[in-house]
Amino acid sequence: MSGRVRLGALAVLITVGASFFAFARPAAADSNSDYFVSSINAIRTSRGLAPLAVDGQLTSVAAGWAQQMSADNTLEHNPNLAGQISGWKTAGENVGTGPTIESIEAAFEASPHHFENMVDPAYNDIGVAVAQAGNGTYWVTEDFKQSSGARPAPAPAPARPAPPAPRPVAHAAPRPATTPRPAAAPRPQPAAAAAVPVTTPAPATTVAPTTAPVPPVPLVVLGASTKRAPEVPVQNPFTPANLTGLIALVVLGASMALVVRVRMTRTTVAA
């Protein structure tokens, strides 16, 4: 095999490997996001509420904010959430960080404010994203939205399948008892040689290196919700009643000005 063929084969292997790792991490992130969505919809279904539909725009915004929190190592709300999503009437957000996705979900459910966002009957859309830092810490963003326009409610979540029935265990038949063999006659032992004293070395003591304890990953969650103020229609000031009053005021002013002018004219003539 020539050198060019070997280099070409090596380049193909590197490209395939890079593609595999590039697609493996988003798949894990998607499964983590599905875990939070499934948990929220299971809680809503248990309370008789409609499950939330996954919205692509919310998911994209949540992914960008989760990555930013992970890069900055700072847990905070997205200040631009209201301007990054469209067609919303009410919006909310849960953000959290911790060592595992299960612990973050438990913290969300234990917090009254976060749980309020999860079971709010007004919300109908959700977008969840999970980012994992280099030290293993998870950063989670959950964005909720109530659509401004009316639309049909999503289908209820399917019921969880029942666990399979346990298979019967087959028990083996007991083996028949075996007749013990007669013990063999002891062989004659040779004369014992003189014992040679053996000195046992003192055991070596090993000192375990002292390592600093690894600080635990903090578990923190934050929640917020925003309601858009309803738009107040601008009223036309030129209503029929207002126009009638304005005309009467103009006529009255003109009449008063005419009376004053006539009086001034009479006074001048008399003088």
Secondary structure, 3 states (H helix, E strand, C coil): CCHHHHHHHHHHHHHHHHHHHHHHHHHHHHHHHHHHHHHHHHHHHHCCCCCCEECHHHHHHHHHHHHHHHHHCCCCCCCCHHHHCCCEEEEEEEEEEECCHHHHHHHHHHCHHHHHHHCCCCCCEEEEEEEECCCCCEEEEEEEEEECCCCCCCCCCCCCCCCCCCCCCCCCCCCCCCCCCCCCCCCCCCCCCCCCCCCCCCCCCCCCCCCCCCCCCCCEEEEEEEECCCCCCCCCCCCHHHHHHHHHHHHHHHHHHHHHHHHHHHHHHHC
